[in-house]
């Protein structure tokens, strides 16, 4: 099953935020931002921090599919 964080990047654009802003707001490492950018697996704690920082639900930042286009 593939994971896509396209929804996260669209949400950042809508909120006029950069990846660096997200890193600071959520208190996560640059390595986590890099993993997200590559659609790699990240810890659920990281996802929870992002959701809290952006005041959104996990479904607002990621999606899972058998054939997610990257």
PyMOL Python script that loads the backbone (N, CA, C, O; Angstrom):
from pymol import cmd

cmd.read_pdbstr("""\
ATOM      1  N   UNK A   1       0.842  -1.177   0.000  1.00  0.00           N
ATOM      2  CA  UNK A   1       0.000   0.000   0.000  1.00  0.00           C
ATOM      3  C   UNK A   1       0.890   1.244   0.000  1.00  0.00           C
ATOM      4  O   UNK A   1       1.855   1.324   0.760  1.00  0.00           O
ATOM      5  N   UNK A   2       0.567   2.195  -0.840  1.00  0.00           N
ATOM      6  CA  UNK A   2       1.368   3.412  -0.969  1.00  0.00           C
ATOM      7  C   UNK A   2       0.750   4.556  -0.173  1.00  0.00           C
ATOM      8  O   UNK A   2      -0.466   4.639  -0.004  1.00  0.00           O
ATOM      9  N   UNK A   3       1.618   5.426   0.306  1.00  0.00           N
ATOM     10  CA  UNK A   3       1.194   6.589   1.074  1.00  0.00           C
ATOM     11  C   UNK A   3       1.536   7.840   0.276  1.00  0.00           C
ATOM     12  O   UNK A   3       2.608   7.932  -0.323  1.00  0.00           O
ATOM     13  N   UNK A   4       0.622   8.797   0.272  1.00  0.00           N
ATOM     14  CA  UNK A   4       0.873  10.070  -0.383  1.00  0.00           C
ATOM     15  C   UNK A   4       0.569  11.202   0.591  1.00  0.00           C
ATOM     16  O   UNK A   4      -0.440  11.183   1.296  1.00  0.00           O
ATOM     17  N   UNK A   5       1.458  12.183   0.615  1.00  0.00           N
ATOM     18  CA  UNK A   5       1.269  13.354   1.462  1.00  0.00           C
ATOM     19  C   UNK A   5       0.930  14.591   0.621  1.00  0.00           C
ATOM     20  O   UNK A   5       1.128  15.719   1.072  1.00  0.00           O
ATOM     21  N   UNK A   6       0.422  14.384  -0.590  1.00  0.00           N
ATOM     22  CA  UNK A   6       0.055  15.509  -1.454  1.00  0.00           C
ATOM     23  C   UNK A   6      -0.927  16.448  -0.760  1.00  0.00           C
ATOM     24  O   UNK A   6      -0.851  17.668  -0.910  1.00  0.00           O
ATOM     25  N   UNK A   7      -1.842  15.865  -0.002  1.00  0.00           N
ATOM     26  CA  UNK A   7      -2.832  16.680   0.712  1.00  0.00           C
ATOM     27  C   UNK A   7      -2.148  17.633   1.691  1.00  0.00           C
ATOM     28  O   UNK A   7      -2.597  18.765   1.874  1.00  0.00           O
ATOM     29  N   UNK A   8      -1.071  17.181   2.315  1.00  0.00           N
ATOM     30  CA  UNK A   8      -0.332  18.023   3.251  1.00  0.00           C
ATOM     31  C   UNK A   8       0.258  19.220   2.527  1.00  0.00           C
ATOM     32  O   UNK A   8       0.141  20.352   2.998  1.00  0.00           O
ATOM     33  N   UNK A   9       0.892  18.979   1.382  1.00  0.00           N
ATOM     34  CA  UNK A   9       1.533  20.075   0.645  1.00  0.00           C
ATOM     35  C   UNK A   9       0.496  21.067   0.128  1.00  0.00           C
ATOM     36  O   UNK A   9       0.750  22.272   0.105  1.00  0.00           O
ATOM     37  N   UNK A  10      -0.667  20.573  -0.284  1.00  0.00           N
ATOM     38  CA  UNK A  10      -1.742  21.465  -0.724  1.00  0.00           C
ATOM     39  C   UNK A  10      -2.255  22.302   0.443  1.00  0.00           C
ATOM     40  O   UNK A  10      -2.548  23.487   0.287  1.00  0.00           O
ATOM     41  N   UNK A  11      -2.360  21.674   1.613  1.00  0.00           N
ATOM     42  CA  UNK A  11      -2.817  22.381   2.803  1.00  0.00           C
ATOM     43  C   UNK A  11      -1.832  23.487   3.190  1.00  0.00           C
ATOM     44  O   UNK A  11      -2.241  24.580   3.582  1.00  0.00           O
ATOM     45  N   UNK A  12      -0.550  23.200   3.079  1.00  0.00           N
ATOM     46  CA  UNK A  12       0.464  24.215   3.384  1.00  0.00           C
ATOM     47  C   UNK A  12       0.333  25.399   2.432  1.00  0.00           C
ATOM     48  O   UNK A  12       0.441  26.552   2.849  1.00  0.00           O
ATOM     49  N   UNK A  13       0.100  25.112   1.155  1.00  0.00           N
ATOM     50  CA  UNK A  13      -0.091  26.189   0.178  1.00  0.00           C
ATOM     51  C   UNK A  13      -1.312  27.024   0.550  1.00  0.00           C
ATOM     52  O   UNK A  13      -1.263  28.253   0.525  1.00  0.00           O
ATOM     53  N   UNK A  14      -2.406  26.347   0.893  1.00  0.00           N
ATOM     54  CA  UNK A  14      -3.635  27.056   1.278  1.00  0.00           C
ATOM     55  C   UNK A  14      -3.415  27.948   2.500  1.00  0.00           C
ATOM     56  O   UNK A  14      -4.008  29.021   2.606  1.00  0.00           O
ATOM     57  N   UNK A  15      -2.565  27.501   3.416  1.00  0.00           N
ATOM     58  CA  UNK A  15      -2.303  28.263   4.645  1.00  0.00           C
ATOM     59  C   UNK A  15      -1.109  29.209   4.479  1.00  0.00           C
ATOM     60  O   UNK A  15      -0.695  29.869   5.432  1.00  0.00           O
ATOM     61  N   UNK A  16      -0.557  29.270   3.255  1.00  0.00           N
ATOM     62  CA  UNK A  16       0.590  30.127   2.944  1.00  0.00           C
ATOM     63  C   UNK A  16       1.778  29.826   3.858  1.00  0.00           C
ATOM     64  O   UNK A  16       2.414  30.734   4.394  1.00  0.00           O
ATOM     65  N   UNK A  17       2.061  28.537   4.023  1.00  0.00           N
ATOM     66  CA  UNK A  17       3.180  28.096   4.854  1.00  0.00           C
ATOM     67  C   UNK A  17       4.200  27.349   4.005  1.00  0.00           C
ATOM     68  O   UNK A  17       3.860  26.739   2.992  1.00  0.00           O
ATOM     69  N   UNK A  18       5.455  27.409   4.437  1.00  0.00           N
ATOM     70  CA  UNK A  18       6.520  26.654   3.782  1.00  0.00           C
ATOM     71  C   UNK A  18       6.847  25.427   4.639  1.00  0.00           C
ATOM     72  O   UNK A  18       6.418  25.330   5.789  1.00  0.00           O
ATOM     73  N   UNK A  19       7.596  24.512   4.076  1.00  0.00           N
ATOM     74  CA  UNK A  19       7.984  23.309   4.814  1.00  0.00           C
ATOM     75  C   UNK A  19       8.737  23.675   6.090  1.00  0.00           C
ATOM     76  O   UNK A  19       8.562  23.040   7.130  1.00  0.00           O
ATOM     77  N   UNK A  20       9.573  24.702   5.998  1.00  0.00           N
ATOM     78  CA  UNK A  20      10.345  25.148   7.164  1.00  0.00           C
ATOM     79  C   UNK A  20       9.403  25.661   8.260  1.00  0.00           C
ATOM     80  O   UNK A  20       9.647  25.443   9.446  1.00  0.00           O
ATOM     81  N   UNK A  21       8.322  26.344   7.853  1.00  0.00           N
ATOM     82  CA  UNK A  21       7.330  26.824   8.818  1.00  0.00           C
ATOM     83  C   UNK A  21       6.666  25.644   9.523  1.00  0.00           C
ATOM     84  O   UNK A  21       6.474  25.657  10.739  1.00  0.00           O
ATOM     85  N   UNK A  22       6.320  24.627   8.740  1.00  0.00           N
ATOM     86  CA  UNK A  22       5.694  23.434   9.309  1.00  0.00           C
ATOM     87  C   UNK A  22       6.627  22.771  10.308  1.00  0.00           C
ATOM     88  O   UNK A  22       6.200  22.347  11.382  1.00  0.00           O
ATOM     89  N   UNK A  23       7.892  22.684   9.955  1.00  0.00           N
ATOM     90  CA  UNK A  23       8.884  22.064  10.834  1.00  0.00           C
ATOM     91  C   UNK A  23       8.913  22.766  12.191  1.00  0.00           C
ATOM     92  O   UNK A  23       8.940  22.111  13.233  1.00  0.00           O
ATOM     93  N   UNK A  24       8.906  24.091  12.174  1.00  0.00           N
ATOM     94  CA  UNK A  24       8.949  24.860  13.423  1.00  0.00           C
ATOM     95  C   UNK A  24       7.631  24.751  14.187  1.00  0.00           C
ATOM     96  O   UNK A  24       7.632  24.531  15.398  1.00  0.00           O
ATOM     97  N   UNK A  25       6.510  24.903  13.486  1.00  0.00           N
ATOM     98  CA  UNK A  25       5.196  24.854  14.136  1.00  0.00           C
ATOM     99  C   UNK A  25       4.939  23.515  14.812  1.00  0.00           C
ATOM    100  O   UNK A  25       4.429  23.456  15.930  1.00  0.00           O
ATOM    101  N   UNK A  26       5.301  22.441  14.116  1.00  0.00           N
ATOM    102  CA  UNK A  26       5.020  21.097  14.622  1.00  0.00           C
ATOM    103  C   UNK A  26       6.127  20.565  15.526  1.00  0.00           C
ATOM    104  O   UNK A  26       5.932  19.576  16.233  1.00  0.00           O
ATOM    105  N   UNK A  27       7.278  21.213  15.507  1.00  0.00           N
ATOM    106  CA  UNK A  27       8.394  20.748  16.332  1.00  0.00           C
ATOM    107  C   UNK A  27       8.944  19.417  15.853  1.00  0.00           C
ATOM    108  O   UNK A  27       9.239  18.526  16.650  1.00  0.00           O
ATOM    109  N   UNK A  28       9.078  19.294  14.527  1.00  0.00           N
ATOM    110  CA  UNK A  28       9.603  18.050  13.957  1.00  0.00           C
ATOM    111  C   UNK A  28      10.928  18.318  13.242  1.00  0.00           C
ATOM    112  O   UNK A  28      11.256  19.465  12.940  1.00  0.00           O
ATOM    113  N   UNK A  29      11.669  17.274  12.980  1.00  0.00           N
ATOM    114  CA  UNK A  29      13.002  17.418  12.391  1.00  0.00           C
ATOM    115  C   UNK A  29      12.940  17.615  10.877  1.00  0.00           C
ATOM    116  O   UNK A  29      11.930  17.324  10.237  1.00  0.00           O
ATOM    117  N   UNK A  30      14.039  18.114  10.327  1.00  0.00           N
ATOM    118  CA  UNK A  30      14.130  18.277   8.882  1.00  0.00           C
ATOM    119  C   UNK A  30      14.138  16.902   8.207  1.00  0.00           C
ATOM    120  O   UNK A  30      13.699  16.767   7.065  1.00  0.00           O
ATOM    121  N   UNK A  31      14.634  15.887   8.911  1.00  0.00           N
ATOM    122  CA  UNK A  31      14.629  14.518   8.363  1.00  0.00           C
ATOM    123  C   UNK A  31      13.188  14.038   8.162  1.00  0.00           C
ATOM    124  O   UNK A  31      12.890  13.358   7.180  1.00  0.00           O
ATOM    125  N   UNK A  32      12.308  14.391   9.083  1.00  0.00           N
ATOM    126  CA  UNK A  32      10.898  14.010   8.942  1.00  0.00           C
ATOM    127  C   UNK A  32      10.263  14.711   7.747  1.00  0.00           C
ATOM    128  O   UNK A  32       9.485  14.106   7.010  1.00  0.00           O
ATOM    129  N   UNK A  33      10.593  15.987   7.553  1.00  0.00           N
ATOM    130  CA  UNK A  33      10.081  16.743   6.406  1.00  0.00           C
ATOM    131  C   UNK A  33      10.562  16.091   5.110  1.00  0.00           C
ATOM    132  O   UNK A  33       9.806  15.980   4.144  1.00  0.00           O
ATOM    133  N   UNK A  34      11.817  15.664   5.098  1.00  0.00           N
ATOM    134  CA  UNK A  34      12.378  14.996   3.918  1.00  0.00           C
ATOM    135  C   UNK A  34      11.642  13.695   3.632  1.00  0.00           C
ATOM    136  O   UNK A  34      11.310  13.411   2.481  1.00  0.00           O
ATOM    137  N   UNK A  35      11.385  12.908   4.662  1.00  0.00           N
ATOM    138  CA  UNK A  35      10.643  11.649   4.491  1.00  0.00           C
ATOM    139  C   UNK A  35       9.250  11.915   3.933  1.00  0.00           C
ATOM    140  O   UNK A  35       8.789  11.211   3.035  1.00  0.00           O
ATOM    141  N   UNK A  36       8.580  12.938   4.469  1.00  0.00           N
ATOM    142  CA  UNK A  36       7.249  13.293   3.983  1.00  0.00           C
ATOM    143  C   UNK A  36       7.309  13.680   2.508  1.00  0.00           C
ATOM    144  O   UNK A  36       6.435  13.313   1.723  1.00  0.00           O
ATOM    145  N   UNK A  37       8.345  14.423   2.146  1.00  0.00           N
ATOM    146  CA  UNK A  37       8.518  14.851   0.757  1.00  0.00           C
ATOM    147  C   UNK A  37       8.728  13.701  -0.203  1.00  0.00           C
ATOM    148  O   UNK A  37       8.421  13.808  -1.391  1.00  0.00           O
ATOM    149  N   UNK A  38       9.254  12.593   0.314  1.00  0.00           N
ATOM    150  CA  UNK A  38       9.493  11.399  -0.511  1.00  0.00           C
ATOM    151  C   UNK A  38       8.385  10.364  -0.369  1.00  0.00           C
ATOM    152  O   UNK A  38       8.512   9.239  -0.853  1.00  0.00           O
ATOM    153  N   UNK A  39       7.287  10.751   0.303  1.00  0.00           N
ATOM    154  CA  UNK A  39       6.168   9.836   0.557  1.00  0.00           C
ATOM    155  C   UNK A  39       6.613   8.568   1.284  1.00  0.00           C
ATOM    156  O   UNK A  39       6.099   7.480   1.023  1.00  0.00           O
ATOM    157  N   UNK A  40       7.566   8.719   2.194  1.00  0.00           N
ATOM    158  CA  UNK A  40       8.039   7.590   2.980  1.00  0.00           C
ATOM    159  C   UNK A  40       7.265   7.515   4.293  1.00  0.00           C
ATOM    160  O   UNK A  40       6.610   8.476   4.695  1.00  0.00           O
ATOM    161  N   UNK A  41       7.348   6.374   4.950  1.00  0.00           N
ATOM    162  CA  UNK A  41       6.656   6.192   6.226  1.00  0.00           C
ATOM    163  C   UNK A  41       7.279   7.073   7.300  1.00  0.00           C
ATOM    164  O   UNK A  41       8.500   7.197   7.402  1.00  0.00           O
ATOM    165  N   UNK A  42       6.402   7.685   8.100  1.00  0.00           N
ATOM    166  CA  UNK A  42       6.857   8.440   9.266  1.00  0.00           C
ATOM    167  C   UNK A  42       6.054   7.966  10.476  1.00  0.00           C
ATOM    168  O   UNK A  42       4.964   7.410  10.339  1.00  0.00           O
ATOM    169  N   UNK A  43       6.601   8.191  11.631  1.00  0.00           N
ATOM    170  CA  UNK A  43       5.988   7.794  12.889  1.00  0.00           C
ATOM    171  C   UNK A  43       4.628   8.488  13.060  1.00  0.00           C
ATOM    172  O   UNK A  43       4.459   9.642  12.665  1.00  0.00           O
ATOM    173  N   UNK A  44       3.680   7.786  13.641  1.00  0.00           N
ATOM    174  CA  UNK A  44       2.357   8.387  13.863  1.00  0.00           C
ATOM    175  C   UNK A  44       2.440   9.580  14.815  1.00  0.00           C
ATOM    176  O   UNK A  44       1.598  10.476  14.757  1.00  0.00           O
ATOM    177  N   UNK A  45       3.429   9.597  15.675  1.00  0.00           N
ATOM    178  CA  UNK A  45       3.627  10.744  16.568  1.00  0.00           C
ATOM    179  C   UNK A  45       3.916  12.010  15.748  1.00  0.00           C
ATOM    180  O   UNK A  45       3.434  13.095  16.073  1.00  0.00           O
ATOM    181  N   UNK A  46       4.700  11.854  14.693  1.00  0.00           N
ATOM    182  CA  UNK A  46       5.015  12.982  13.801  1.00  0.00           C
ATOM    183  C   UNK A  46       3.742  13.474  13.132  1.00  0.00           C
ATOM    184  O   UNK A  46       3.489  14.678  13.079  1.00  0.00           O
ATOM    185  N   UNK A  47       2.940  12.547  12.620  1.00  0.00           N
ATOM    186  CA  UNK A  47       1.689  12.914  11.966  1.00  0.00           C
ATOM    187  C   UNK A  47       0.746  13.618  12.937  1.00  0.00           C
ATOM    188  O   UNK A  47       0.062  14.570  12.560  1.00  0.00           O
ATOM    189  N   UNK A  48       0.707  13.160  14.172  1.00  0.00           N
ATOM    190  CA  UNK A  48      -0.138  13.778  15.187  1.00  0.00           C
ATOM    191  C   UNK A  48       0.325  15.210  15.475  1.00  0.00           C
ATOM    192  O   UNK A  48      -0.501  16.108  15.635  1.00  0.00           O
ATOM    193  N   UNK A  49       1.630  15.421  15.542  1.00  0.00           N
ATOM    194  CA  UNK A  49       2.169  16.765  15.777  1.00  0.00           C
ATOM    195  C   UNK A  49       1.795  17.708  14.636  1.00  0.00           C
ATOM    196  O   UNK A  49       1.449  18.868  14.862  1.00  0.00           O
ATOM    197  N   UNK A  50       1.869  17.193  13.405  1.00  0.00           N
ATOM    198  CA  UNK A  50       1.503  18.001  12.236  1.00  0.00           C
ATOM    199  C   UNK A  50       0.026  18.368  12.288  1.00  0.00           C
ATOM    200  O   UNK A  50      -0.342  19.520  12.055  1.00  0.00           O
ATOM    201  N   UNK A  51      -0.813  17.392  12.593  1.00  0.00           N
ATOM    202  CA  UNK A  51      -2.257  17.639  12.679  1.00  0.00           C
ATOM    203  C   UNK A  51      -2.574  18.675  13.751  1.00  0.00           C
ATOM    204  O   UNK A  51      -3.413  19.553  13.547  1.00  0.00           O
ATOM    205  N   UNK A  52      -1.902  18.569  14.891  1.00  0.00           N
ATOM    206  CA  UNK A  52      -2.134  19.526  15.976  1.00  0.00           C
ATOM    207  C   UNK A  52      -1.693  20.927  15.554  1.00  0.00           C
ATOM    208  O   UNK A  52      -2.393  21.906  15.809  1.00  0.00           O
ATOM    209  N   UNK A  53      -0.529  21.017  14.909  1.00  0.00           N
ATOM    210  CA  UNK A  53       0.005  22.319  14.490  1.00  0.00           C
ATOM    211  C   UNK A  53      -0.880  22.979  13.431  1.00  0.00           C
ATOM    212  O   UNK A  53      -1.044  24.199  13.424  1.00  0.00           O
ATOM    213  N   UNK A  54      -1.446  22.167  12.541  1.00  0.00           N
ATOM    214  CA  UNK A  54      -2.260  22.709  11.452  1.00  0.00           C
ATOM    215  C   UNK A  54      -3.752  22.684  11.772  1.00  0.00           C
ATOM    216  O   UNK A  54      -4.575  23.121  10.968  1.00  0.00           O
ATOM    217  N   UNK A  55      -4.091  22.170  12.955  1.00  0.00           N
ATOM    218  CA  UNK A  55      -5.491  22.077  13.384  1.00  0.00           C
ATOM    219  C   UNK A  55      -6.332  21.341  12.336  1.00  0.00           C
ATOM    220  O   UNK A  55      -7.331  21.859  11.838  1.00  0.00           O
ATOM    221  N   UNK A  56      -5.900  20.128  12.022  1.00  0.00           N
ATOM    222  CA  UNK A  56      -6.597  19.341  11.011  1.00  0.00           C
ATOM    223  C   UNK A  56      -6.631  17.869  11.421  1.00  0.00           C
ATOM    224  O   UNK A  56      -6.062  17.483  12.443  1.00  0.00           O
ATOM    225  N   UNK A  57      -7.292  17.071  10.627  1.00  0.00           N
ATOM    226  CA  UNK A  57      -7.395  15.635  10.854  1.00  0.00           C
ATOM    227  C   UNK A  57      -6.356  14.927   9.992  1.00  0.00           C
ATOM    228  O   UNK A  57      -5.881  15.483   9.001  1.00  0.00           O
ATOM    229  N   UNK A  58      -6.008  13.714  10.367  1.00  0.00           N
ATOM    230  CA  UNK A  58      -4.989  12.971   9.620  1.00  0.00           C
ATOM    231  C   UNK A  58      -5.393  12.747   8.160  1.00  0.00           C
ATOM    232  O   UNK A  58      -4.535  12.707   7.278  1.00  0.00           O
ATOM    233  N   UNK A  59      -6.681  12.602   7.906  1.00  0.00           N
ATOM    234  CA  UNK A  59      -7.158  12.418   6.534  1.00  0.00           C
ATOM    235  C   UNK A  59      -6.957  13.678   5.692  1.00  0.00           C
ATOM    236  O   UNK A  59      -7.014  13.620   4.463  1.00  0.00           O
ATOM    237  N   UNK A  60      -6.723  14.816   6.349  1.00  0.00           N
ATOM    238  CA  UNK A  60      -6.486  16.070   5.632  1.00  0.00           C
ATOM    239  C   UNK A  60      -5.051  16.197   5.137  1.00  0.00           C
ATOM    240  O   UNK A  60      -4.753  17.071   4.323  1.00  0.00           O
ATOM    241  N   UNK A  61      -4.160  15.333   5.619  1.00  0.00           N
ATOM    242  CA  UNK A  61      -2.741  15.472   5.240  1.00  0.00           C
ATOM    243  C   UNK A  61      -2.165  14.271   4.504  1.00  0.00           C
ATOM    244  O   UNK A  61      -1.080  14.360   3.930  1.00  0.00           O
ATOM    245  N   UNK A  62      -2.878  13.154   4.514  1.00  0.00           N
ATOM    246  CA  UNK A  62      -2.331  11.970   3.838  1.00  0.00           C
ATOM    247  C   UNK A  62      -3.440  11.096   3.284  1.00  0.00           C
ATOM    248  O   UNK A  62      -4.597  11.193   3.692  1.00  0.00           O
ATOM    249  N   UNK A  63      -3.059  10.238   2.344  1.00  0.00           N
ATOM    250  CA  UNK A  63      -3.993   9.249   1.841  1.00  0.00           C
ATOM    251  C   UNK A  63      -3.218   7.980   1.518  1.00  0.00           C
ATOM    252  O   UNK A  63      -2.029   8.023   1.202  1.00  0.00           O
ATOM    253  N   UNK A  64      -3.901   6.871   1.600  1.00  0.00           N
ATOM    254  CA  UNK A  64      -3.299   5.580   1.299  1.00  0.00           C
ATOM    255  C   UNK A  64      -4.057   4.945   0.148  1.00  0.00           C
ATOM    256  O   UNK A  64      -5.283   5.011   0.072  1.00  0.00           O
ATOM    257  N   UNK A  65      -3.295   4.326  -0.747  1.00  0.00           N
ATOM    258  CA  UNK A  65      -3.921   3.713  -1.903  1.00  0.00           C
ATOM    259  C   UNK A  65      -3.028   2.601  -2.426  1.00  0.00           C
ATOM    260  O   UNK A  65      -1.826   2.569  -2.159  1.00  0.00           O
ATOM    261  N   UNK A  66      -3.631   1.701  -3.167  1.00  0.00           N
ATOM    262  CA  UNK A  66      -2.847   0.620  -3.784  1.00  0.00           C
ATOM    263  C   UNK A  66      -1.967   1.153  -4.910  1.00  0.00           C
ATOM    264  O   UNK A  66      -0.918   0.586  -5.215  1.00  0.00           O
ATOM    265  N   UNK A  67      -2.409   2.255  -5.524  1.00  0.00           N
ATOM    266  CA  UNK A  67      -1.643   2.782  -6.668  1.00  0.00           C
ATOM    267  C   UNK A  67      -1.641   4.302  -6.662  1.00  0.00           C
ATOM    268  O   UNK A  67      -2.068   4.924  -7.636  1.00  0.00           O
ATOM    269  N   UNK A  68      -1.170   4.906  -5.588  1.00  0.00           N
ATOM    270  CA  UNK A  68      -1.085   6.355  -5.503  1.00  0.00           C
ATOM    271  C   UNK A  68      -0.053   6.842  -6.507  1.00  0.00           C
ATOM    272  O   UNK A  68       1.070   6.340  -6.551  1.00  0.00           O
ATOM    273  N   UNK A  69      -0.444   7.830  -7.316  1.00  0.00           N
ATOM    274  CA  UNK A  69       0.505   8.414  -8.275  1.00  0.00           C
ATOM    275  C   UNK A  69       1.377   9.422  -7.546  1.00  0.00           C
ATOM    276  O   UNK A  69       0.880  10.247  -6.779  1.00  0.00           O
ATOM    277  N   UNK A  70       2.659   9.350  -7.787  1.00  0.00           N
ATOM    278  CA  UNK A  70       3.594  10.252  -7.090  1.00  0.00           C
ATOM    279  C   UNK A  70       4.053  11.348  -7.988  1.00  0.00           C
ATOM    280  O   UNK A  70       4.841  12.198  -7.572  1.00  0.00           O
TER     281      UNK A  70
END
""", "prot")
cmd.dss("prot")
cmd.show_as("cartoon", "prot")
cmd.util.cbc("prot")
cmd.orient("prot")
